[in-house]
Amino acid sequence: MKKFRSLVLSLALLIPLVTFAAVTVTVNGSNHTIPQTNERGWGNAVTAWIQAISSNTLQPIGGSFVLTSDVDFGANYGLKAPYYLSRTVNPSSAGNLRLAKTDYIGWRNNANGGNLLLGIDSSDRLTFSSVIIPTAASGVFTDTGIFINDASDATKQIAFDAAGTTGTKTTLTSSQTANRVLTFPDATDTLVGKDTTDTLTNKTLTAPIISTISNTGTLTLPTSTDTLVGRATTDTLTNKTLTSPTISGPTISGTITTPLTASRAIATGVSSELAVSTTTSTQLGYLSTTTSDVQTQLDAKTLKSTLTTKGDIYAASGSATPIRVGVTGNDGYVLTEDSASSGGVKFAVAASAPSSSYEISNLGLATSVGSSALTIALKQADGSTNPSTGSGAVKVGMRSSTLTSGLYNQRSSTAATSLVISSGSTLGQTSAVPTTIYIYLIDNAGTLELAASGALYNESQVISTTAEGGAGAADSASVVYSTTARSNVPFRLIGTLINTQTTAGTWASAGTSLHLGDFGSLTQTEEISIRATNSSGQSIANGATAIAVTGWTNVYDRYGKFNTSTGVFTPGGSGRYSVGVSFLFNLGTYSSGNIVYAAIYKNGSEYSRIAFTIIANTASQYVPVVGSDDVDLLATDTIDIRVNHGEASARTIFVSSVYNHLTIKKVK
């Protein structure tokens, strides 16, 4: 018995050792556990698995098999069936792909931006993307959807439009015996048919054969080579007989031979026939140049008896209206234009002309301001009357525009002449600084015009002017401005205007001093002189380059030629200028042999070392630099004073207006 119990126990212990683990399978998305050999209690699991297989697999007898997602059969094999049936109501009962009338076969377009659908319309016509495709049954194209494109350029198309028809059709029939090309014109037009009634425009008919001309009458063409005579053309007729013609306004060339008397005028007889008059052709020729009634012309003549005195002349007081201009009996009087006289001319004393190239006569000037603009006006010697003809002319001698010529011209101004400096244009002036405006007359091919500048120019040259141009367009002190720009014209200095404007460019003052004269007299009074001091204590850097002295204070500068901020002097007039400077360098150690100097720089380049001091001994000391020199300047040249001390570190100018000063004076 003990042995049996031991055997049972051993078997009980052995059985679990040979049991296998259960397997999990999935059917239609649900997991099922499949027991292995020797497992117990698996009946329910196997039953559920078998039921799942029965419910979710295809049956040979068919039936409904509803998918809940797309089925992918892989890349290598597909389905085989005699037909595929659409689920849409009333599908086709024949064919391999059986679709209902609302079903489509679809493709995705190449741009992946839409679908291309093949289907049928309500008239059972095959469509592709809603465009009707002709079939053997219908053969119909829709004109709005069918185009013939060029093989290489899809923008080149031929379209057909049937909209203009009236329920009929047109059939194109060809009967060619070889390849033909029909070329359509590059225009919107209507083709001409062989049997249609058409009007041709701009057509050339080459060797046409016209069998019939439809008209209300008959046109018979000659069989000879000839030119037809048109109703309104000009033609020469040969060998023609005119039967009872009515000739209106004939033009006859050549000679007409008649039995009438030669060289007589022709008149009409009592029966309206042509007849000879007593007037000869010579007498008739006297009237050939008349333009109106001869008697009327004779009546309009002025009788010579109206000229009563030796020397009297006729002048016109208006169009075709002569009047007598009588002499005065004064020898030496000349005939001169005079708009105040009824005849436009008068005998008067001859106006004096310039006796030399530099003479200026009957000259006056006037200045005025308005709307913040300055007006400079040319006047007669009284300063208020505009120039006029005769004795009222302003006379000026002008050099030739050719620099190599010694010729001079006598020019006259006989009408109002002025120049406006617009509001906003400064002529290079500085606010609240007295400035000289130089007033010129320029010779524009015989016409005198006014010009102005902030600079003085020598009359031995010709100048080019710039158009004043309006607000802000005339702001340079060195440019000559006129109403209209002129190139290389002779000129004369005729006046100077000294003025001070509170705000440069806002012309509130007509000037404080207006001078008239020629270049010599005006430049003699041109006393350009400045004096300025310097207490700025300016630091002068070390180095080999001279440093410009700035920060000046004006003592006097009548014409505003010196810029105290930059230390630059612009003369505005050509001449020789004397320059004197004095500087005192501040206390400091200066090395033996160093040269402390001041230099005049002309137009940015060193002109002369006006003053210098050579350091004798290395010591702490003040260094004075004092000197003067003359420099020739043109109107637009510039000069400034620069200093250098030669030390390795910066030095300062002593703060004192007593030691540091500058004078510039025009001496020639």
C-alpha positions in Angstrom: 0.0 0.0 0.0 2.8 2.3 0.8 4.3 1.6 -2.5 1.1 2.5 -4.3 0.8 5.8 -2.5 4.4 6.6 -3.4 3.7 5.8 -7.1 0.6 8.1 -7.1 2.6 10.9 -5.5 5.3 10.5 -8.0 2.9 10.7 -10.9 1.2 13.7 -9.4 4.5 15.4 -9.2 5.5 14.4 -12.7 2.4 15.5 -14.6 2.9 19.2 -14.2 6.3 18.9 -15.5 5.1 18.0 -19.1 2.3 20.7 -19.5 2.8 23.4 -22.2 1.8 27.1 -22.0 -1.4 28.4 -23.6 -1.3 30.3 -27.0 -3.1 33.7 -27.7 -4.6 34.3 -31.2 -6.4 37.3 -32.7 -9.6 37.0 -34.7 -11.2 40.2 -36.2 -9.4 42.3 -33.6 -10.3 40.2 -30.6 -7.8 38.0 -28.7 -8.5 34.3 -27.9 -6.6 31.9 -25.7 -5.9 28.4 -27.2 -5.0 25.8 -24.6 -2.1 23.4 -25.0 -1.9 19.6 -24.4 -2.8 18.5 -20.8 -4.4 21.8 -19.9 -7.7 21.7 -18.0 -10.7 24.0 -18.0 -10.3 25.3 -21.6 -13.7 24.4 -23.1 -15.1 28.0 -23.0 -12.1 29.5 -24.6 -12.0 27.1 -27.5 -15.7 27.5 -28.0 -15.4 31.3 -28.3 -12.5 31.0 -30.7 -14.4 28.6 -33.0 -17.5 30.9 -32.9 -15.2 33.9 -33.9 -13.8 32.0 -36.8 -17.3 31.0 -38.0 -18.6 34.5 -37.8 -15.6 36.4 -39.3 -14.5 34.4 -42.3 -15.8 34.3 -45.9 -18.2 31.4 -46.8 -18.4 29.8 -50.2 -22.2 30.4 -50.2 -21.6 34.1 -50.2 -23.5 36.6 -48.0 -22.7 39.8 -46.3 -19.1 40.3 -45.1 -18.8 43.9 -43.7 -15.3 45.3 -43.4 -14.5 48.0 -40.9 -11.3 49.1 -42.7 -9.5 48.8 -46.1 -8.0 45.4 -46.9 -4.4 45.4 -48.3 -3.6 42.2 -50.3 0.0 43.0 -50.6 2.3 43.9 -53.5 2.3 40.6 -55.4 -1.2 39.2 -55.9 -4.7 40.5 -56.6 -8.3 39.4 -56.8 -9.8 37.3 -59.6 -13.6 37.4 -60.3 -15.9 37.5 -63.3 -17.2 40.9 -62.2 -17.1 43.6 -59.5 -20.4 45.0 -58.3 -21.0 48.5 -56.9 -23.0 48.8 -53.7 -24.9 51.8 -55.1 -28.6 51.2 -55.9 -29.4 49.8 -59.4 -25.9 48.9 -60.6 -25.3 47.5 -64.1 -26.3 43.9 -64.6 -23.5 43.2 -67.2 -19.8 43.9 -67.5 -16.8 43.1 -65.4 -17.0 46.4 -63.5 -20.7 47.0 -62.7 -21.5 50.5 -61.6 -24.6 52.5 -61.0 -25.4 55.7 -63.0 -24.0 58.0 -60.2 -20.8 56.0 -59.8 -17.4 57.2 -61.1 -14.0 55.8 -61.9 -11.5 58.2 -60.5 -7.8 59.2 -60.8 -5.7 61.7 -58.8 -4.3 64.4 -61.0 -0.5 64.9 -61.4 -0.4 68.0 -59.2 -2.2 66.0 -56.4 -4.6 68.9 -56.2 -7.8 67.2 -57.3 -9.5 64.2 -58.8 -10.2 63.3 -62.5 -13.6 61.4 -62.7 -14.9 59.3 -65.5 -18.7 58.8 -65.5 -21.9 59.5 -67.4 -24.3 62.5 -67.5 -28.1 62.6 -67.3 -28.2 61.9 -71.1 -26.1 58.8 -70.7 -23.2 60.5 -72.4 -19.7 59.5 -71.2 -17.9 62.4 -69.4 -14.4 63.0 -68.1 -14.2 65.7 -65.5 -17.6 66.9 -66.6 -16.6 67.2 -70.3 -18.6 65.1 -72.7 -16.5 62.4 -74.5 -17.8 61.6 -78.0 -18.8 58.0 -78.5 -19.6 56.0 -81.5 -23.3 56.5 -80.7 -23.4 60.3 -80.3 -20.1 61.7 -82.0 -20.9 65.0 -80.3 -18.3 67.5 -79.0 -19.3 70.4 -76.7 -17.8 73.6 -78.0 -17.0 75.0 -74.5 -15.0 72.0 -73.5 -13.1 70.8 -76.5 -9.9 72.5 -77.7 -7.2 71.5 -80.1 -3.8 72.3 -78.5 -0.4 72.8 -80.2 1.8 69.7 -79.4 4.6 71.8 -77.9 2.8 74.8 -76.5 -0.6 74.3 -74.8 -1.3 78.0 -74.9 -1.8 77.8 -78.7 -5.3 76.5 -79.3 -8.1 76.2 -81.8 -11.6 76.3 -80.5 -15.0 75.8 -82.1 -18.1 77.8 -81.2 -21.6 76.8 -82.4 -23.4 79.6 -80.5 -24.2 81.5 -83.7 -26.2 78.7 -85.3 -30.0 78.5 -85.6 -30.7 74.8 -84.8 -28.8 73.6 -87.9 -25.4 72.2 -88.5 -22.5 72.8 -90.9 -20.6 70.0 -92.6 -17.0 70.4 -93.6 -16.3 68.4 -96.8 -12.9 67.9 -98.4 -12.1 66.7 -101.9 -8.4 67.2 -102.0 -6.2 65.0 -104.2 -3.0 65.8 -102.3 -1.9 67.2 -99.0 -3.2 70.7 -98.6 -2.8 73.5 -96.0 -5.6 76.0 -95.3 -4.2 79.1 -93.6 -6.5 81.4 -91.6 -5.7 85.1 -91.5 -4.4 86.6 -88.2 -7.5 88.8 -87.8 -11.1 88.6 -86.5 -13.0 88.4 -89.8 -15.5 86.4 -91.9 -14.3 84.0 -94.6 -15.5 84.7 -98.1 -17.5 81.9 -99.7 -17.6 81.0 -103.4 -21.3 81.5 -103.7 -21.9 84.1 -100.9 -22.4 87.8 -101.3 -19.5 89.7 -99.8 -17.8 93.1 -99.8 -14.0 92.9 -100.2 -11.7 95.5 -98.7 -8.0 95.9 -99.3 -7.9 93.1 -101.8 -5.7 92.7 -104.9 -7.2 90.5 -107.7 -4.5 89.1 -109.8 -5.7 88.3 -113.4 -9.3 87.9 -112.3 -12.0 86.6 -114.7 -15.3 88.5 -114.0 -18.1 86.9 -115.9 -21.0 89.2 -114.7 -21.2 92.6 -113.1 -24.6 93.2 -111.3 -25.7 96.7 -111.9 -28.7 98.7 -113.1 -27.1 99.1 -116.5 -24.6 97.5 -118.8 -20.9 98.2 -118.7 -19.2 97.3 -122.0 -15.4 97.0 -121.8 -13.3 97.5 -124.9 -11.5 94.6 -126.3 -8.3 96.6 -126.7 -5.6 97.3 -124.2 -6.6 100.7 -122.7 -7.6 102.6 -119.6 -11.2 103.2 -118.6 -12.3 106.8 -118.1 -13.7 107.4 -114.6 -16.5 109.9 -113.9 -14.3 111.8 -111.4 -10.9 111.1 -112.9 -8.6 113.3 -114.9 -8.1 111.8 -118.4 -7.0 112.8 -121.9 -9.6 111.8 -124.6 -8.5 110.9 -128.1 -10.7 110.5 -131.1 -13.9 111.0 -129.2 -17.1 112.5 -130.5 -19.2 114.3 -127.8 -22.9 114.4 -128.7 -24.8 117.3 -127.0 -22.5 117.3 -124.0 -23.0 119.5 -120.9 -19.5 120.7 -119.9 -19.3 122.3 -116.5 -16.0 124.1 -115.6 -13.7 122.5 -118.2 -9.9 122.6 -117.9 -8.4 123.0 -121.3 -4.7 122.6 -122.0 -3.0 123.4 -125.3 -4.3 125.7 -128.0 -7.9 126.2 -129.1 -8.1 127.4 -132.7 -11.1 129.6 -133.6 -12.0 131.8 -136.5 -12.0 134.9 -134.2 -9.6 137.9 -134.5 -6.2 137.3 -132.8 -5.0 139.1 -129.7 -8.4 140.3 -128.6 -10.5 139.7 -125.5 -13.5 137.4 -126.0 -17.0 138.5 -125.1 -20.4 137.0 -125.6 -22.7 138.2 -128.4 -26.4 138.9 -128.5 -27.2 135.2 -128.7 -24.7 134.2 -126.0 -22.2 133.2 -128.7 -18.5 133.9 -128.3 -17.4 137.1 -130.0 -14.4 139.4 -130.3 -14.3 142.6 -128.1 -12.4 145.8 -128.8 -10.1 145.2 -125.8 -6.7 143.9 -126.8 -4.8 141.1 -125.0 -2.1 143.7 -124.0 -4.7 145.9 -122.4 -6.2 142.9 -120.6 -2.7 142.0 -119.3 -2.6 145.2 -117.3 -5.2 143.8 -115.0 -3.5 140.4 -114.5 -1.9 141.3 -111.1 -4.9 143.0 -109.5 -6.4 141.3 -106.4 -9.6 143.3 -105.9 -11.7 146.0 -107.5 -9.4 148.5 -109.3 -11.4 151.6 -108.4 -11.6 150.6 -104.7 -7.8 150.3 -104.7 -7.4 153.7 -106.3 -9.8 155.3 -103.8 -7.7 153.9 -100.9 -4.5 155.5 -102.1 -3.1 158.4 -100.1 -2.6 161.5 -102.1 1.0 162.7 -102.4 -0.3 166.2 -101.8 -0.4 165.4 -98.1 3.4 165.5 -97.9 3.7 169.3 -97.5 7.3 169.8 -96.4 10.7 168.7 -97.7 11.8 165.6 -95.8 8.3 164.5 -94.8 7.7 160.8 -94.8 4.8 158.3 -94.4 4.6 156.0 -91.4 1.9 153.5 -90.4 -0.4 154.4 -87.4 -1.9 150.9 -87.7 -2.4 148.1 -90.1 -2.6 149.6 -93.7 -3.1 153.1 -92.2 -0.4 155.6 -93.4 0.1 159.0 -91.8 2.5 161.9 -92.4 5.5 162.2 -90.2 6.8 165.8 -90.7 10.3 167.0 -90.3 11.1 169.5 -87.5 13.5 171.8 -89.4 16.3 170.9 -86.9 19.5 169.8 -88.6 21.1 166.8 -87.0 17.8 165.2 -85.8 17.5 161.5 -86.6 14.5 159.2 -87.1 14.0 157.1 -84.0 11.4 154.7 -82.7 8.9 156.3 -80.4 5.9 154.2 -79.2 4.2 157.4 -77.9 4.0 158.9 -81.3 1.0 158.1 -83.5 3.2 156.9 -86.3 5.6 154.9 -84.0 8.6 157.1 -85.1 9.7 160.7 -84.7 12.5 163.0 -85.6 14.6 163.7 -82.5 18.1 164.4 -81.1 20.3 161.4 -81.7 20.9 159.4 -78.5 24.5 159.4 -77.4 26.3 156.1 -77.9 29.2 154.7 -75.8 32.4 156.4 -76.9 34.6 153.6 -75.5 34.3 150.0 -74.5 34.0 151.0 -70.8 31.4 153.7 -71.1 28.1 153.3 -69.2 25.4 156.0 -69.8 21.9 156.8 -68.5 22.3 154.0 -65.8 20.2 153.7 -62.8 19.3 150.9 -60.4 16.5 150.3 -57.9 16.0 147.5 -55.3 12.9 146.4 -53.5 11.6 143.6 -51.4 8.2 141.8 -51.3 7.0 138.4 -50.2 10.5 137.8 -48.7 12.1 138.1 -52.2 14.6 140.8 -53.4 14.1 142.5 -56.8 16.9 144.3 -58.6 15.6 146.5 -61.4 17.5 148.3 -64.2 16.4 152.0 -64.5 17.4 155.2 -66.3 19.6 157.7 -64.6 16.8 159.1 -62.5 16.6 155.7 -60.7 12.8 155.2 -61.2 12.1 155.2 -65.0 12.3 152.0 -67.0 14.7 152.1 -70.0 13.0 153.0 -73.3 13.9 153.7 -76.9 15.8 156.7 -78.1 17.2 158.9 -75.4 15.6 156.7 -72.7 18.0 153.8 -73.5 20.6 152.6 -71.1 23.9 152.4 -73.1 26.7 150.0 -72.2 29.9 149.1 -73.9 30.7 145.3 -73.9 33.8 143.4 -74.9 33.7 140.7 -77.5 32.6 137.2 -76.4 35.8 136.0 -78.2 38.6 136.4 -75.7 41.3 136.8 -78.4 39.3 139.7 -80.0 39.8 143.4 -79.2 36.3 144.3 -80.6 33.8 145.9 -78.3 30.0 146.2 -78.9 27.6 149.0 -78.1 24.6 147.5 -76.4 21.3 149.2 -75.4 18.6 148.3 -72.9 15.2 149.8 -74.1 12.7 147.9 -71.9 12.0 147.1 -68.3 14.7 144.6 -67.0 14.8 143.0 -63.6 16.2 140.1 -61.6 14.4 138.4 -58.6 16.3 136.7 -55.9 13.6 134.3 -54.5 12.6 133.8 -50.9 14.7 131.0 -49.6 17.8 131.8 -51.8 20.7 133.3 -49.8 23.3 134.2 -52.4 25.7 132.7 -49.8 24.9 135.3 -47.1 25.1 134.6 -43.4 22.2 135.7 -41.1 22.8 139.1 -39.5 26.2 139.7 -41.2 26.6 142.7 -43.6 27.3 141.3 -47.1 28.0 142.8 -50.6 26.0 141.8 -53.6 27.7 142.5 -56.9 25.3 143.5 -59.7 26.2 142.8 -63.3 24.8 143.4 -66.8 25.5 140.4 -69.1 25.5 140.6 -73.0 23.3 137.7 -74.2 23.9 138.0 -78.0 23.0 141.7 -77.9 20.3 141.6 -75.2 21.3 143.1 -71.8 20.2 141.1 -68.8 20.8 141.5 -65.1 22.9 139.1 -63.0 24.0 139.1 -59.3 26.6 137.3 -57.2 28.3 137.3 -53.8 31.6 137.3 -55.6 33.5 140.0 -57.6 34.7 139.0 -61.1 37.2 140.8 -63.3 35.7 142.0 -66.6 38.6 140.7 -68.7 37.0 137.4 -68.9 33.6 135.9 -70.0 31.4 134.2 -67.5 28.7 131.5 -67.3 25.7 132.1 -65.1 23.3 129.8 -63.3 19.5 130.2 -63.4 18.2 131.7 -60.2 15.8 128.9 -60.1 13.4 129.7 -57.2 13.5 129.1 -53.4 16.8 127.6 -52.2 18.3 127.4 -55.8 20.6 130.4 -55.4 22.6 129.8 -52.3 26.3 130.0 -53.3 28.4 133.2 -52.7 30.7 132.4 -55.7 28.1 131.7 -58.4 26.7 134.4 -60.7 22.9 134.1 -61.0 20.6 135.4 -63.7 17.0 134.8 -64.6 18.0 132.3 -67.3 21.3 130.4 -67.4 23.8 131.8 -69.9 27.2 130.4 -71.1 30.4 132.3 -71.8 28.9 135.8 -72.1 30.6 139.2 -71.7 29.6 141.2 -68.6 30.0 144.5 -66.8 30.0 145.3 -63.1 27.4 148.2 -62.7 26.7 148.3 -59.0 27.1 146.9 -55.5 24.4 146.5 -52.8 25.5 146.3 -49.2 22.8 144.6 -47.1 22.2 142.8 -43.8 19.4 140.2 -43.6 18.2 139.1 -40.1 17.6 135.6 -41.6 19.6 134.7 -44.6 17.2 133.9 -47.5 14.3 136.0 -46.0 14.7 139.3 -47.9 13.3 141.8 -45.5 15.6 144.7 -46.3 16.3 146.2 -49.8 19.8 147.1 -48.6 21.6 149.8 -46.6 23.9 151.1 -49.4 23.5 150.9 -53.2 26.5 152.0 -55.4 26.5 152.6 -59.1 29.5 152.8 -61.4 32.0 150.8 -63.5 34.4 148.2 -62.3 37.1 150.8 -61.5 35.0 153.1 -59.4 33.2 150.4 -57.6 36.3 148.3 -56.7 38.1 151.5 -55.5 35.5 151.8 -52.8 35.7 148.0 -52.0 37.6 148.2 -48.8 37.7 144.6 -47.8 39.3 144.5 -44.3 38.9 142.2 -41.3 40.4 141.8 -37.8 39.7 138.9 -35.6 41.1 137.7 -32.2 41.4 134.3 -30.6 40.9 133.5 -26.9 39.8 129.9 -27.4 42.9 128.3 -25.8 42.9 125.8 -28.7 44.9 122.6 -28.2 47.3 121.9 -31.0 48.0 118.2 -31.4 51.5 116.9 -31.9 52.6 115.6 -35.3 54.1 116.8 -38.6 50.8 118.3 -40.0 49.9 121.9 -39.3 46.6 122.4 -37.5 44.0 125.0 -38.6 43.3 127.7 -35.9 39.5 127.9 -35.2 37.2 129.6 -32.7 37.9 133.2 -33.7 36.0 136.4 -32.7 35.4 139.1 -35.2 36.5 142.7 -34.3 35.3 143.9 -37.7 34.3 142.3 -41.0 32.2 144.6 -43.0 31.3 142.2 -45.8 31.2 139.0 -43.8 34.1 137.3 -45.7 35.6 135.6 -42.6 34.1 132.4 -41.1 35.0 132.6 -37.4 34.1 129.0 -36.7 36.3 127.5 -39.3 38.9 130.3 -39.7 38.4 130.3 -43.5 38.5 133.6 -45.4 36.7 133.8 -48.9 37.4 137.2 -50.5 34.5 137.3 -53.0 36.6 139.6 -55.2 39.9 139.2 -57.0 42.9 141.1 -55.8 46.0 141.2 -53.6 45.5 140.7 -49.8 47.9 141.5 -46.9 47.7 138.9 -44.1 49.2 139.4 -40.6 49.1 137.0 -37.7 50.3 136.9 -34.1 50.2 133.8 -31.7 51.5 133.0 -28.3 52.0 129.4 -27.4 51.3 128.6 -23.8 53.9 127.9 -21.2 55.5 124.5 -21.6 58.7 122.7 -22.3 59.9 123.1 -25.9 62.9 121.2 -27.3 66.0 122.8 -28.6 66.0 123.0 -32.4 62.2 122.6 -32.8 60.5 125.1 -35.2 57.2 126.6 -34.0 55.5 128.2 -37.0 52.3 129.7 -38.5 51.4 129.2 -42.3 49.0 130.5 -44.8 47.1 127.7 -46.5 45.5 128.7 -49.9 42.7 126.5 -51.2 43.8 123.7 -48.8 47.5 123.8 -49.7 50.4 125.5 -47.9 51.2 128.9 -49.5 53.8 130.3 -47.2 55.2 130.0 -43.6 54.2 133.5 -42.5 56.0 133.3 -39.2 58.2 131.0 -37.2 60.4 130.7 -34.1 63.3 128.3 -33.7 63.7 127.0 -30.1 67.2 127.8 -28.9 67.3 125.9 -25.6 65.2 123.1 -24.1 63.2 124.9 -21.3 59.8 125.7 -20.0 58.8 128.8 -21.9 56.2 130.8 -23.8 56.7 130.8 -27.6 55.5 133.8 -29.8 54.9 133.4 -33.5 54.4 136.7 -35.4 54.6 137.5 -39.2 52.8 138.8 -42.4 52.7 138.1 -46.1 50.8 139.1 -49.2 48.7 136.7 -51.3 46.9 137.1 -54.7 43.3 135.7 -54.6 40.5 135.1 -57.0 36.9 135.7 -55.9 36.3 132.1 -54.9 39.7 131.3 -53.4 40.1 130.5 -49.7 42.8 131.0 -47.1 43.2 129.9 -43.5 45.9 130.0 -40.8 47.5 126.8 -39.5 50.2 126.2 -36.8 52.6 123.5 -35.8 55.0 123.2 -32.7 57.0 120.0 -33.5 56.7 118.7 -29.9 55.9 115.0 -29.0 52.7 116.0 -27.2 50.0 118.6 -27.6 50.5 122.3 -26.8 47.8 125.0 -26.3 47.5 128.6 -27.5 47.6 131.1 -24.7 44.2 132.4 -23.8 44.4 136.1 -24.7 43.0 138.3 -27.5 45.9 140.6 -27.0 48.5 138.1 -28.2 46.4 136.1 -30.7 45.0 138.1 -33.6 44.6 138.1 -37.4 44.3 140.9 -39.9 43.4 140.6 -43.6 43.2 143.6 -45.9 42.8 144.1 -49.7 45.7 146.2 -50.9 45.3 146.0 -54.7 
